[in-house]
Amino acid sequence: MEAALDWIAWARALFALVATLALIGLAAYAARRFGMLSGAAARGERRLKIVETLMIDPRRRLVIVRMDDREHLLLLSASGDRRVASGDAKGEAAP
């Protein structure tokens, strides 16, 4: 009799796990389907863009970052990040 109760307890626990995972998957699908997870980036309204990168050496790199109508030249390194220059963004041809 105890063996039957053990199988019933295991089956109940397995069913609860499957039901919980199914509900989580359904909630994730619904959130994605109805656009609850997408922010401004999904609508094409990105404000930040990496224009170009250049590796100086294995520990340092230069990065040009564009935000709105400004470009910033950043020096990224293990010892710290630093803005080297800023200026207005040049016009870019539409893709």
N, C-alpha and C positions, 0 to 999 in steps of 0.2 A: 504494500500500500504506500509506503514512503517513497519508493522509486517512481510511482505514478505521480505523486505530488511534486517530486523534484523536476520531472519532465514538464509538468504543467507550469511550474514557476519559471523554468528556463524559457519555455515557449512564450509565456506572458512578457518576460523581460525582453526577449528578442522582438516580439511584436511592438512593444513600446519603443524600442530603439528605432525600428524601421519606420514607425509612424512619426516619430520626432524628426528623423532625417528627412522624411517626405514633406513634412510641414515646413521645415527650414528651406528645402529646395523650392517648394511652391512659393514661399514668401520672397525668395530671391528672384525667382522668375517673374513674379508679379511686379516687384519693384523695378526690375530692368525693363519689363514690357511697358509699364506706364510711366517711365522716365523719372522715377524717384531717385535713382542713383546718379543720373547724369547732371553735371553742373554746367557751367558756362563753356567748358572745354568741348563738350559734346555738341554744342550749338555753333561751334566755329567762332567763338568770341574770345579766343586766347589773346592775352595781352603780353605774354612773355615768350620769347623765342631765342634760342641759341643760334646765332648767325654763323659763327665760325670758331673753331678751336685750333690751337697750335701747341704741340708738345715741345717745350724748350729742352727739358731733360726728364729723366724718369720721375722726378719729384715735383716738377713745376710745369704749369701749362697756362697759356693765355687763352682767354675766352671772350668773345664779343657777344654781349647779351643785349637784345632789343626789347624795350618795354615801351609800349605806346609809340611815341615819336622820338624816343631817346635811345642812344646806344651807349653802352658802358663797356670799357675794356677792363677785364678783371684778371689779376694774377692769382692763380690758385696754387697753393703749395702746402706742404705738411706743416710748416711753421705758422701758417695763417693765410688768410685771403685778403687781397688788397685791391681797391679800385685804382687803376692807373690813369684812366682818362674817361671823360664823358663828352658827349656831343649830340647834335641833332642827327637823326637817322637819315641816310640818303634814300631817295626813292627806289623802290624795288619793283621790277617788272612783274605783272600779274602772271600767275602760272597758267 
